[in-house]
Every structure is written in C-alpha cells, then in structure tokens.
Amino acid sequence: MKILNDNELFIETSDLVAAGFNINTIYSSCRHGYTTLPYTKDPSNAKLNIYPYEKLGRRYKDAIEKFFGNPYDYVAREPIKAMVKPDHKAEEYFLSYRYDDGKSLPVEHVSKYSKAAAWLNMLALINKNAAIVKKQLNLKLDEFYTHIYSLIKTENIDLPTSYKRLRKAMADYQEKGYESLIDWRFGNKLAAKVNDEFTSSLLLELIAHPNQHDDFIIAQAYNKKVVPLGYKPIDPATVGVHRRTNYYQLQGAREGNAAWYNTYGKVILRNRPTAPLLLVGSDDNDLDLYFREERKGKTNHYFRFKLIFVMDAHNDYILGYAYGETVTTDLIKAAYLDAMYHIKELTGGWYLSNQIQSDRWGLAALKDFYSSMSIYTPATAKVARAKYIEQAFGNVWHQMLKMYPNYAGTNITSQSRINRDNLELQKRNFPTVNEGLQYIEDFVNRLRHLPDRKTGVTRQQQWITAFNNSELSRQHQISDARMLHLFGVEHTHSHTITNGGIKVTIDGQQFVYDVPDDLYLQNVGKKVKVTYDPYDYSRVLVTDGASLRFVAREFEKMSSAIADYKDGERSRLNHLLLMKKNHVQRIADSKNNRVDVLERHAIDANSLLQAQVLTKELKQNAELVYQQAQLGEYNPLDQM
C-alpha cells in the first residue's frame, strides 16, 4: 500500500494477493478492464499496477479490510512501527537495576520499560527533526501523534496517550534517561505471424501457463484457435522465439515469483559488513554427506543430517551450528547458543550481533527470540540472494565436502552430480549416524580454518583480527546474567533456597549452587525458579519472578581431611568460616540495635509481654516518663 496524489490510497498487487486473490485473476481483470478493479501504473515502476482503494469494488475492499484492518491506519502506522529500534542498552540497564537492598525488577517490567525506551528514542528523533514525519511518512505532525496515541494503546506501550503528558514523559526521559521510566514501586518486434494484440496475448498466455507446456503443445493449442479465424499457423520454433524474447514477463507466472526475482529482479549491489557481528545470518542446510542408519532391523545408507548454521556475513565465518533429523525451533536456538560459546572462545566475552537475518521458517515462534538478541530483519521469502548465508552454501562449500567418501553430490536437480554407480559400491563403507558428529565438526573446522587464496590468512584469524580492531563489533557485550536470560532453559520445577544452597537435578544429575553472601540471610526459605545453560551446568540464573535475580555458581565442596587439601583450599575454608561468623554477628548487631532503640524510649519488650496488658495508671505513668525524657517538663496546655 502507498499514499500518492495528495493522500490518495493505492493498493498494490502484492496486497491483493495477500488478501486472497489469485494473481492470474488479478491480471485478467485488469486486461479486461473490469470496473471493480481499476488500476494505473506505479509512478516508481511503470511495470507494476496499483489500484485506487476508494474506487475498488466492494469484495476487494472487504477482503483488504479483513486482512489488513483499516487500510488507512495500516499504511500510516506500519512505517511508524518500523522506525522503532530495540534499545539493548536499556534492557541491560533494567536487568542490572537494583532497589531496596538488592532487589531486581520483575522480568515483565524489564520488557515493558525497554520497549518504552525504544519508543521514546524514536519520538526524540522526531522531536529533533519533525521533517522526517512529512518526508518519510507523508503525515502532518498532529496526524502522526494521533497514530502514536493509538499505537501506544494497541501495542501496549507503557507511555501516556495525551499530548501534554506524553511531552512531559519525553522531557523527563531526555533529562533523567532510563531511570525516568521506572515507576514508584521500583524507584520492494513480434514475429510476423503473431502480429496483433489478440494473437500476441493468446500466445504469451499459453506460454505463461504454470504447467510449463513444451513448445509443440503450445503451437498446437494456438493453431487450433487462430487458424479457423484466418490467421497463419505457427510451428514450435516460433513459440520458442516468443518464449525466449518475452520470458522476462512470463517467468513469474510460469515458474513462480521467486524464480522471476532471482533471474530478473535487479540486483542491488551491497558491500559486506565492515566488521564482525554487524550482520549475522542463520539458515538450515541438508548436509550433503550420507551416513548409515540402523532402524528397526533395516539399514538406510542414505541418511542426511539437517543442520542449522549461524554465520557472520563479514567473511562467511561459521559462528555456530546444531544438527538433528529435522529442523525445529529448539535446533535453531541451540545453533545460536553454540555461536555464543564460540564467540566467547574467540573473544573471552559474551557478545551479541548488531543485526540478525534469517528465512521465515517458524517466524511466529522465533521472531521474539531473534528480536531479543538484535535488530531482526527477515529475508524475502524464497529469495536466495537476499541472504549472504544462502550464497555461502556454494562452490567452496561443496569443494570441501567432495573430500569425504560419503559425499552426496550438490542437489537432486544439479547437472553435475556425482557418479551414482560408484556411490552404490561405496555405501557399505559410509560412516554411521553415530559417527556423524565427528564428520560435522571436522567439516566446520576445515571451513573455519580455510586460508584466503591471496593472503593465506584463515577465516578465523581474519574474523578475530577484524573483531579486535572494531569498536562496532564489541558494542553489544552482555553479562552472564543476560546470557542465561536469553539462551537458558528454565527448569520445570521450583526450588527452595536452603542453608545448604540450592539443590537442582538436571539430566538426572544433582547440583548444588551457592547463594551470594549479600543475598543469603534474607532469602533463605524462598521459592525460586532456576534457568540453566544446557552447555554448562556450573552456574544458573535464579529468580523469584519478582525482585530477586542473581547468578549462582556450583558449590565447590571442601575436603574433610587436612591431608586432602588442595592449593588455596585452607584460605577458602577460612573465608567461609568468616562468612558464617559474620552472619551470626550481623544478627547479634541487629538485636543489640533494637534493644538500644527501645531503651531510649524506656520500653522493655519482655515486661510488656509478661504483663500482657497495661493498666490505665501504668500507661499514663509510662507516657509521662517518656515525654519528660524527650521534652523535659511537659505542659499539655503548651500544645494547644
């Protein structure tokens, strides 16, 4: 959809297709000039049709409104939403925010405040340069804010919906930053025989048929229709000439939009990202290696693994991967977790990428996961060149795979597949499925250490050097807590903080995690949820779902016998004993402080409990003693 000609709304062909109309039916209606589907040419691309919304027939309007809602609101609000970018620094701030002696913000408030910060960042940009609203959105400023108020409600943004209060919130945010968002509770020439509009249209439509009939069949069908009308017959060679000459306008209907795009869609040349972690992509791949699989007494010699690769577009470096029998959302998440560990192995820290790109598989379930890590930009569906990672699965990739005896060939439609007879002879020697991991690791390792033909420097060393030389690569370092928050697996059971630590059973093995000293006493006995790292059980993220959140590390047991002490163990024991002593002293100090306070007020808690109730005379005397101690001689008339 687009707004043209002084606020006139036009629908695009892709919108009609999305609303349920067949593209061939749309084109046919345009050719026949049906009044219910008037059209004009798109000013930005004369090959495309656009349709004035107000002049569309009722069924077209109803379908558009059913799919998109109010189209005027949709065309206005979607570009506004696209201007809002995630603020990772805000999320880090709210995750680390503490109040009331170490309490953390609840997870839902971290998300709510981070989203509000992202929207205020966008509004601050508009506030500095209001011309953006007219230039990019074709809206007046008051119209823009009307849409903003509606979006705040529909998107559940924690911001005011009146101009005055929203402006105040913007001013507070500019002055105080993220803290201002925390509420009070938490501080896209015809051949001679075919020489008129009728014959040309007929022949091209026969060629464009999605069944992709051959030239002989098309010539027969054409001649059957036109010869009785006085036209000259054509032969298959003539059909071939018209097909090749006009294929740019026929391929989409004949083979699909993706095929047309990959052949005729004009390429927008792009530079590779200038540094690592600026653009990371993920995609699935049927690894072209065969393995022997034994199942129910039968042998399948042609089993292939499904792999998810996470790759840096800077130099096609494989950051992480995961493999399985089928692609699942868990497999994709595992590949990104593997990437995080490899990044830490190379850099010493946890780093997120600036932007993530993937195909649209499982997008409904994975969009939030992708967006939580980075700016997420899904690739155009079925368009391979839209993704650097898809292009990486090419010649170099298969040259490496050919080194393995169980190489399966490029793909089923390739013109240069391997010798199938030889493959049959070799199948008994294929490695087993259980040996698959060794082969996958070896393949990935070879690609990571593949030397550049010109410099001889490996991809891995290129990546590390570029990372170390770029501040942009290092701008999204995250803490251990946030790493567990993003990639951890929440344990199915709740657990209790005890004086023996937090006991958790993972994969049938029991672990005991220690509680930091500054959080120990006030949280003993509290029920908590534990999130663990499936790659490393040595630490977990602990939270009560409200104000408590911390990283707990596995308790390192002490030796009982002095002879078994390791280096530094005696010092560690002394430290632990001191902590226990400090806990006792802390409680004693608290007791003494309470007693001192009561003594200053001439109150004995023990006597109060023993007496159970104060008589009127005792109460009056106690009040008099207190008042005299505080004020000297007390005269009630002075207080009147």
C-alpha positions in Angstrom: 0.0 0.0 0.0 1.1 3.6 -0.6 -0.3 7.1 -0.4 0.0 9.2 -3.6 -1.6 12.2 -5.2 -2.3 14.2 -2.1 -3.4 11.5 0.3 -5.0 9.1 -2.2 -4.6 5.5 -1.0 -3.4 2.9 -3.6 -3.4 -0.9 -3.1 -0.5 -2.9 -4.7 -0.8 -6.3 -6.4 1.1 -7.9 -3.5 -1.6 -6.6 -1.1 -4.4 -8.2 -3.2 -2.5 -11.5 -3.3 -2.1 -11.3 0.5 -5.8 -10.7 0.8 -6.6 -13.9 -1.0 -6.9 -13.1 -4.7 -5.2 -15.2 -7.4 -2.5 -13.2 -9.3 -3.7 -14.6 -12.6 -7.2 -13.5 -11.9 -6.0 -10.0 -11.0 -4.1 -9.6 -14.2 -7.0 -11.0 -16.2 -9.4 -8.5 -14.6 -7.0 -5.6 -15.5 -6.7 -6.8 -19.1 -10.5 -6.9 -19.5 -10.9 -3.5 -17.9 -13.3 -4.6 -15.2 -14.6 -1.5 -13.4 -14.5 -3.2 -10.0 -10.7 -3.3 -10.3 -9.5 0.0 -11.8 -5.7 0.4 -12.0 -3.0 2.8 -13.0 0.8 2.4 -13.3 3.0 2.8 -10.3 5.0 6.1 -10.7 8.0 4.4 -9.2 7.9 1.4 -11.5 5.9 1.6 -14.7 5.8 -2.3 -15.0 3.7 -2.5 -11.9 0.0 -1.8 -11.4 -1.5 0.0 -8.4 -5.2 0.2 -7.6 -7.1 3.2 -6.1 -8.7 1.9 -2.9 -11.8 4.1 -2.9 -12.7 3.0 -6.5 -12.3 -0.7 -5.8 -15.4 -3.0 -5.9 -16.9 -4.0 -2.6 -15.5 -7.5 -2.5 -12.0 -6.2 -3.0 -12.4 -3.6 -0.2 -13.9 -6.2 2.2 -11.0 -8.6 1.6 -8.4 -5.8 2.1 -10.1 -4.7 5.4 -10.5 -8.3 6.6 -6.8 -9.0 6.2 -5.2 -5.6 7.0 -7.8 -3.9 9.1 -8.5 -0.2 8.2 -6.0 0.3 5.3 -5.5 4.0 6.1 -4.5 3.2 9.6 -2.3 0.3 8.4 -0.4 2.3 5.8 0.2 5.1 8.3 1.1 3.0 11.3 3.3 0.3 9.9 6.1 2.7 8.8 5.9 4.3 12.3 6.4 0.9 14.0 9.3 0.2 11.6 11.1 3.4 12.9 11.2 1.9 16.5 14.5 0.1 17.0 15.4 -2.2 20.0 17.4 -0.5 22.7 19.8 -3.2 24.1 21.4 -0.8 26.5 18.0 -0.1 28.0 17.4 -3.8 28.6 20.9 -4.2 30.1 20.2 -1.2 32.4 16.8 -2.5 33.6 18.2 -6.1 34.1 21.0 -4.8 36.3 18.8 -2.2 38.1 18.6 -2.8 41.9 16.5 -1.3 44.6 15.7 -1.9 48.3 18.9 -3.8 49.2 19.5 -5.7 46.1 16.0 -6.4 44.6 15.7 -6.7 40.8 13.0 -5.5 38.5 10.5 -8.2 37.5 11.1 -9.6 34.0 7.8 -8.2 32.7 8.8 -4.7 33.8 12.2 -5.1 32.2 10.5 -5.8 28.9 7.9 -3.1 29.4 10.5 -0.4 30.3 12.8 -1.4 27.5 10.0 -1.2 24.9 9.0 2.3 26.2 12.6 3.4 25.9 12.8 2.3 22.3 9.6 4.3 21.5 10.9 7.4 23.3 14.1 7.2 21.4 12.1 7.3 18.2 10.0 10.2 19.5 13.1 12.1 20.5 14.4 11.7 16.9 11.1 13.1 15.6 11.3 15.9 18.1 14.7 17.0 16.8 13.7 16.7 13.1 10.0 16.9 12.6 10.5 17.0 8.8 11.0 13.2 9.0 7.3 12.8 9.6 6.4 14.6 6.3 9.3 13.3 4.3 9.2 9.6 5.3 5.6 9.1 6.5 3.7 11.7 4.4 1.9 12.8 7.6 1.2 16.1 9.3 2.6 16.3 12.8 -0.8 16.2 14.5 -1.8 13.2 12.4 1.5 11.5 13.4 0.8 11.9 17.1 -2.8 10.7 16.7 -1.4 7.4 15.3 1.2 7.4 18.1 -1.6 7.5 20.8 -3.4 4.6 19.0 -0.2 2.6 18.7 0.6 3.1 22.4 -2.7 1.5 23.2 -2.7 -1.3 20.7 1.0 -2.2 21.2 0.6 -1.9 25.0 3.4 0.6 25.4 3.9 2.0 28.9 3.5 5.6 27.9 0.8 8.3 28.2 -1.8 8.8 25.5 -2.3 12.5 25.8 -0.1 15.1 24.2 0.7 17.1 27.4 1.6 14.0 29.5 3.5 12.4 26.6 5.6 15.5 26.1 6.3 15.6 29.8 7.4 11.9 29.7 9.7 12.8 26.7 11.2 15.7 28.6 11.8 13.6 31.7 13.4 10.9 29.6 15.7 13.4 28.0 16.7 14.7 31.4 16.9 11.6 33.5 17.3 8.8 31.0 16.2 5.2 31.6 15.5 5.9 35.3 12.6 8.1 34.5 10.6 5.1 33.2 10.8 3.2 36.5 7.5 3.7 38.5 7.2 4.4 42.1 7.1 0.8 43.2 10.6 0.2 42.0 12.1 3.6 42.4 10.4 -3.7 -2.8 9.3 -6.9 -32.6 6.8 -9.8 -32.6 7.2 -12.4 -35.3 5.2 -11.7 -38.5 2.7 -14.5 -37.9 1.8 -13.1 -34.5 1.2 -9.5 -35.3 -1.7 -8.1 -33.4 -2.8 -7.7 -29.8 -5.1 -10.8 -29.9 -2.6 -13.3 -31.3 0.2 -11.9 -29.1 -1.9 -12.1 -25.9 -3.0 -15.6 -26.7 0.4 -17.0 -27.4 2.1 -15.4 -24.4 -0.6 -16.6 -22.1 -0.3 -20.1 -23.4 3.5 -19.9 -22.8 3.0 -18.5 -19.3 0.8 -21.4 -18.1 2.2 -22.7 -14.8 2.2 -26.3 -16.1 5.1 -25.2 -18.4 3.9 -27.0 -21.5 6.5 -27.6 -24.2 6.6 -25.6 -27.4 5.0 -28.3 -29.5 1.8 -28.5 -27.3 1.6 -24.7 -27.2 1.8 -24.4 -31.0 -0.9 -27.0 -31.4 -3.3 -25.2 -29.0 -2.5 -21.8 -30.6 -3.2 -23.0 -34.2 -6.4 -24.7 -33.1 -7.8 -21.4 -32.0 -6.4 -18.9 -34.6 -6.4 -20.8 -37.9 -10.2 -21.0 -38.1 -10.2 -17.2 -37.6 -7.9 -16.7 -40.7 -4.5 -16.4 -39.0 -1.4 -18.3 -40.2 -0.3 -21.3 -38.2 3.0 -21.3 -36.3 5.5 -24.1 -35.6 7.2 -24.9 -32.3 10.3 -22.9 -33.3 8.2 -19.8 -33.5 6.9 -20.5 -30.0 10.5 -20.8 -28.8 11.4 -17.4 -30.2 8.5 -15.7 -28.5 9.2 -17.6 -25.2 12.8 -16.5 -25.1 12.1 -13.0 -26.2 9.4 -12.4 -23.6 10.5 -14.6 -20.8 11.1 -11.6 -18.5 7.3 -11.1 -18.3 6.4 -14.8 -18.4 8.7 -16.4 -15.9 6.8 -15.2 -12.8 3.5 -16.9 -13.9 5.3 -19.9 -15.4 7.8 -20.7 -12.6 6.8 -18.5 -9.7 7.7 -15.1 -8.3 10.8 -16.3 -6.6 12.3 -17.7 -9.8 11.5 -14.4 -11.6 13.1 -12.4 -8.9 16.3 -14.5 -8.9 16.5 -14.1 -12.7 15.2 -10.7 -13.5 14.9 -8.8 -10.2 17.5 -6.1 -10.4 20.4 -6.8 -8.1 21.1 -4.0 -5.5 24.9 -4.4 -5.1 26.0 -4.3 -1.4 29.2 -4.2 0.4 29.9 -6.8 3.0 29.7 -5.7 6.6 32.8 -3.8 7.6 33.4 -5.7 10.8 32.3 -8.9 12.6 28.9 -9.2 14.3 27.3 -6.3 12.3 25.2 -8.8 10.4 24.8 -12.5 11.4 22.6 -14.9 9.4 21.2 -18.3 10.1 19.7 -21.0 7.7 19.1 -24.7 7.5 21.1 -27.0 5.3 20.7 -30.6 4.2 24.4 -31.6 4.7 25.4 -33.4 1.6 27.0 -36.3 3.3 25.5 -39.8 3.6 25.5 -41.8 6.8 24.4 -45.4 7.6 21.4 -45.5 9.9 20.1 -48.7 11.6 16.4 -48.6 12.5 14.1 -51.5 13.3 16.5 -54.0 11.8 16.8 -52.2 8.5 19.7 -50.2 7.1 19.3 -46.9 5.4 22.6 -46.0 3.7 21.5 -42.5 2.7 20.6 -40.7 5.9 21.5 -37.0 5.8 21.6 -34.6 8.8 19.7 -31.4 9.0 22.0 -28.6 10.1 21.4 -25.0 11.3 24.3 -22.8 10.7 24.9 -19.3 12.2 27.3 -17.4 10.0 28.9 -13.9 10.1 28.3 -12.1 6.8 31.6 -10.2 7.3 33.6 -13.1 5.9 31.2 -16.1 5.9 32.7 -17.3 9.2 30.7 -20.1 10.9 30.0 -18.9 14.4 27.8 -21.8 15.5 25.8 -24.8 14.4 23.4 -27.6 15.5 22.3 -30.8 13.9 19.4 -33.2 14.0 17.0 -35.2 11.9 14.6 -32.3 11.3 14.6 -28.6 11.7 12.9 -27.4 14.9 12.8 -24.2 16.9 14.9 -25.8 19.6 17.5 -26.8 17.0 17.7 -23.1 15.8 18.1 -21.9 19.4 20.8 -24.4 20.0 22.7 -23.2 17.0 22.7 -19.6 18.4 23.7 -20.8 21.8 26.6 -22.7 20.1 27.5 -19.4 18.4 27.6 -17.6 21.7 30.0 -20.1 23.1 32.3 -20.0 20.1 32.3 -16.1 20.2 33.3 -16.3 23.8 36.0 -18.9 23.0 37.5 -16.4 20.4 37.0 -13.2 22.4 36.8 -14.0 26.0 33.3 -12.5 26.4 29.6 -12.8 25.6 28.8 -10.6 22.5 25.5 -10.2 20.6 25.4 -9.2 16.9 24.1 -5.8 15.8 21.6 -7.4 13.3 20.2 -10.9 12.6 18.8 -12.2 9.3 17.1 -15.5 8.7 14.5 -17.1 6.5 10.8 -17.0 7.6 10.6 -20.6 8.8 8.9 -20.8 12.2 8.8 -17.0 12.3 5.7 -16.9 14.6 7.6 -18.9 17.2 11.0 -17.4 16.7 10.5 -13.7 16.0 10.6 -12.8 19.7 13.8 -14.9 20.1 15.6 -13.2 17.2 14.4 -9.8 18.3 15.6 -10.3 21.9 19.1 -10.7 20.6 19.4 -8.0 18.0 17.7 -5.9 15.3 15.9 -8.6 13.3 15.4 -8.3 9.5 13.8 -11.5 8.0 14.9 -12.2 4.4 12.5 -12.1 1.4 10.7 -15.4 1.2 12.3 -17.9 -1.3 14.9 -15.4 -2.5 18.3 -17.0 -2.0 20.4 -14.0 -2.9 18.7 -11.9 -0.1 20.8 -13.9 2.4 24.6 -13.9 2.5 24.5 -17.3 4.2 22.5 -18.9 1.4 25.2 -17.7 -1.1 27.8 -19.3 1.2 26.4 -22.8 0.6 28.1 -22.8 -2.8 31.2 -23.8 -4.7 33.8 -23.6 -1.9 31.3 -25.4 0.4 31.0 -28.4 -2.0 34.7 -28.5 -2.9 35.3 -29.1 0.8 32.5 -31.8 1.0 33.9 -33.6 -2.0 36.9 -34.6 0.1 34.7 -37.0 2.1 34.0 -40.5 0.7 30.3 -40.2 1.7 29.7 -37.1 -0.4 26.1 -37.0 -1.6 26.5 -34.5 -4.5 25.2 -31.0 -4.8 21.5 -31.5 -5.1 18.8 -33.5 -6.8 18.4 -31.2 -9.8 22.0 -30.4 -10.4 23.5 -31.1 -13.8 26.8 -32.1 -12.3 26.0 -34.8 -9.8 28.4 -37.5 -8.7 28.7 -41.0 -10.2 25.7 -42.9 -8.7 27.2 -46.3 -9.6 30.3 -45.6 -7.6 28.2 -44.3 -4.7 26.3 -47.7 -4.7 29.6 -49.5 -4.4 30.8 -47.3 -1.5 27.7 -47.2 0.6 28.6 -50.1 2.9 31.7 -48.1 3.9 29.7 -45.0 4.8 30.2 -43.8 8.4 27.4 -44.5 10.8 25.0 -41.9 12.1 26.7 -42.1 15.5 30.0 -41.0 13.8 28.2 -38.1 12.2 29.2 -35.5 14.8 32.9 -36.2 14.2 32.4 -35.6 10.5 30.4 -32.4 11.0 32.9 -31.0 13.5 35.7 -31.8 11.0 33.9 -30.1 8.1 33.1 -27.0 10.1 36.7 -26.8 11.4 38.1 -27.0 7.9 35.9 -24.1 6.7 36.8 -22.0 9.8 40.5 -22.5 9.0 40.2 -22.2 5.2 43.1 -19.9 4.1 42.5 -16.9 1.9 43.8 -17.5 -1.6 45.6 -14.2 -1.7 46.8 -13.7 1.8 46.9 -17.2 3.3 45.2 -15.9 6.4 42.4 -18.2 7.7 38.8 -17.1 8.0 39.1 -17.5 11.8 42.1 -15.3 12.0 40.5 -12.7 9.7 37.5 -12.7 12.0 39.5 -12.3 15.2 41.7 -9.5 13.8 38.7 -7.6 12.5 36.8 -8.0 15.8 39.7 -6.7 17.8 40.1 -3.7 15.5 36.4 -2.7 15.6 34.5 -0.9 18.4 31.3 -1.7 16.5 31.9 -5.4 16.9 32.3 -5.1 20.6 29.4 -2.7 21.4 26.9 -5.4 22.4 28.8 -7.3 25.1 26.4 -8.8 27.7 26.7 -10.1 31.2 26.5 -13.7 32.3 23.0 -13.0 33.7 21.7 -11.7 30.4 23.3 -14.6 28.5 21.4 -17.0 30.7 18.2 -14.9 30.4 18.4 -15.0 26.6 19.6 -18.6 26.0 19.0 -20.5 29.2 16.4 -23.3 29.8 14.0 -22.8 32.7 13.9 -25.8 35.0 10.5 -27.4 35.1 10.3 -27.3 38.9 10.6 -24.6 41.5 13.4 -24.9 44.2 14.0 -23.6 47.7 17.0 -21.6 48.9 18.2 -23.5 52.0 21.1 -23.3 54.3 22.7 -26.0 52.2 22.3 -23.9 49.0 20.0 -24.6 46.0 19.7 -28.2 45.0 18.8 -28.8 41.4 18.6 -32.0 39.4 19.5 -31.6 35.7 19.5 -34.6 33.3 19.4 -36.9 36.3 22.4 -35.4 38.0 22.2 -33.3 41.2 23.9 -30.0 41.5 24.2 -27.7 44.5 24.5 -23.9 43.8 25.8 -21.4 46.3 23.9 -18.2 47.2 26.0 -15.0 47.3 26.6 -13.8 50.9 24.9 -10.5 50.5 21.7 -12.2 49.4 21.8 -15.3 51.7 20.2 -14.5 55.0 17.2 -12.5 53.8 16.3 -15.1 51.1 16.7 -18.5 53.0 13.5 -20.4 52.6 12.3 -18.5 49.5 10.9 -20.4 46.5 12.8 -19.7 43.3 12.9 -20.7 39.6 16.2 -21.8 38.1 17.4 -21.2 34.5 20.4 -23.3 33.4 22.7 -23.3 30.5 22.4 -26.6 28.5 26.2 -26.3 27.6 27.4 -25.5 31.1 25.8 -26.5 34.4 28.4 -24.8 36.5 26.1 -21.7 37.1 22.4 -20.9 36.9 20.2 -17.8 36.9 18.0 -17.7 40.0 14.8 -15.6 40.3 11.7 -15.5 42.4 9.8 -13.9 39.5 9.6 -10.6 41.3 12.5 -8.7 43.0 15.2 -11.4 43.3 17.5 -12.3 40.4 21.2 -13.4 40.6 23.7 -15.8 39.1 24.5 -18.8 41.4 27.6 -20.9 40.8 28.0 -24.5 41.7 29.2 -25.1 45.2 32.8 -26.3 45.5 32.9 -28.9 48.2 35.7 -28.7 50.8 38.0 -31.6 51.7 37.2 -33.1 55.1 40.8 -34.3 55.8 43.6 -31.7 56.0 45.8 -34.2 54.0 43.4 -33.8 51.1 43.6 -30.0 51.0 44.5 -28.5 47.6 46.3 -25.3 47.0 44.2 -22.4 48.3 41.6 -24.6 50.0 42.6 -23.7 53.5 42.2 -20.0 52.7 38.8 -20.7 51.1 37.7 -22.6 54.3 38.8 -19.7 56.4 36.8 -17.3 54.2 33.7 -19.5 54.5 34.1 -19.7 58.3 34.5 -16.0 58.5 31.3 -15.5 56.4 29.4 -17.8 58.9 30.8 -15.7 61.8 29.7 -12.5 60.0 26.2 -13.9 59.6 25.9 -14.5 63.3 27.5 -11.2 64.2 25.1 -9.4 61.8 22.1 -10.9 63.6 23.6 -10.1 67.0 24.2 -6.5 65.9 20.6 -6.2 64.7 19.4 -7.5 68.1 21.5 -5.0 70.0 20.4 -2.2 67.8 16.7 -3.0 68.5 17.3 -3.1 72.3 19.1 0.2 72.2 16.2 1.8 70.4 13.7 0.5 72.9 15.9 1.6 75.9 16.0 5.1 74.6 12.2 5.0 74.6 12.1 3.5 78.1 10.4 0.3 76.9 11.1 -3.3 78.0 9.6 -5.7 75.4 9.9 -8.6 77.8 8.0 -6.8 80.6 5.3 -5.9 78.1 4.8 -9.5 77.1 4.7 -10.7 80.7 2.3 -8.1 81.8 0.1 -8.9 78.8 -1.8 -5.7 79.2 -1.1 -2.2 80.7 -3.4 -0.7 83.3 -4.6 2.8 82.7 -2.4 4.2 85.5 0.8 2.4 84.3 0.1 3.6 80.8 -0.2 7.2 81.9 2.9 7.0 84.0 4.9 5.4 81.1 3.8 8.2 78.8 4.7 10.8 81.4 8.2 9.4 81.8 8.7 9.2 78.0 7.6 12.8 77.5 9.7 14.1 80.3 12.7 12.3 78.9 12.1 13.7 75.5 10.9 17.2 76.3 11.7 18.0 79.8 8.7 19.2 81.9 5.6 18.6 79.9 2.6 21.0 79.9 -0.4 19.9 77.8 -1.6 23.5 77.6 1.5 24.4 75.6 0.4 22.0 72.9 -3.0 23.6 72.5 
